[in-house]
C-alpha cells in the first residue's frame, strides 16, 4: 500500500471517528429531551473497503459511512453511549498509532536516502 494512500485512509477514519464522537455527545446532551431519537454514525461502508487485516476485523465487528443515522425510536441509554465512547476512543488510538507508524517509516526511508 502506498504510504500516502495509508495516510489519506487514516485521515478519513479520524474524520469518521470525530463525527461519531459528535453524535455520542449529542445523544448524551439530549438524554432528557422528550421524543429525542438516538443518532449514530455507521462505519460499515468505509471499513468494507478495508485492505489490511486489522481494518477488516474492525469492519466485521463494528460495521463506516460518514452518514449520521437515526435509530428508529431507540431511546438514549447513557451506559450504551459510554460504551460507544470507549469503542470510539480505541479506534482513535489505533488510527493515531497507524498514522504515526506510517510517518515513522517515511522518516526512515528519507534518512536512509541521505
N, C-alpha and C positions, 0 to 999 in steps of 0.2 A: 504494500500500500504506500502510495506517495505520502510523504510527511505532511505536505501542505493540505492534502485531502483529509488526513487524520486530524490536523488542527482545525480545519473547517468543520468536520463532522462533530468533534468535541465541542466546538463553539456553538453549534446548533443545539447540541444536547444541553449545554449550560443555559441557553435561552429557554429551552423547554422546562428545565428544572426551575428556572426563575418564574415562569408562568404558573407552574404547578404550585410553587410556594405562595404566589399571589392568590391563587384560588383557595388554598387552605386558609390563608389569612382572612379572606373574605368570608369563608364559611364560619370560622370561629367568631368573627365580629358579628355575625348575624344569627348566632345560636338562638337568641330570644325573639327574633323577628317572626311575627306570625306569617304563616304560609310561605316562608322562605324555602326555596328548593336548592339543595346542595349542588355546588358546581365542582367540576373536576377537569383535569387536562389528561387526555388519552394519549399515551406514548406509543401505542401499538403500530401505527403506520410508519413512524420513524424507525423504530427498532426492528421491524420486519425486514428492512433493507440492510440490516447489520451484516458486517463482514467478518468480525472476529468472534471467537468463541464466547468471550465474556458478554459482548453485546447480544449475541444470540441467546445466551442463557437468560439475560435480562428481558429480552423480548418475550421469551416463553413464560417467564414468571410475572412480569408486570403488564406486559402488554403496552406508542408515542405519536400522535399527531399534535400539532400545536394548537388544536382547537379546543376551546373551552366547551365542555358539555354539561348539561344539566341532568342530574339523576332524577328519574321520574318519581316525584313525590317522596323522595328519600329525605328524611329529616337529618339535621346535622347532629352527629354523635361526637362529643368532644374527645372521647377516648380513641375513636377511629381516626379522627383528624390528627391527633397527636402521633398515632402510629404512622399515618401517611407522611407526616412531617419528618419523622425519623427515617423512613424509607427514602424520602427526598434528600435528606442530609447525607445518607450513604451514597446515593447516586452522585451527588455533588462532589463528595470526597473522591470517588472513583474517577470522575471526569477530570478533576483537577490533577490527580495523580497521573492520569493518562497523558494529559497535555504537557505536564511537567517532564515526564519521561521523554516525550517526543522532542521537546525543546532541548533537553539534555543530550539526546542522541545527535541532534543537529549541531550543537556546540562541539561535540566530539569530532564530528566529520569536518567541521570548519577548522578546528585546531590541528587535526592530522594533516590537512591540506596545506598548512603554512610552511 
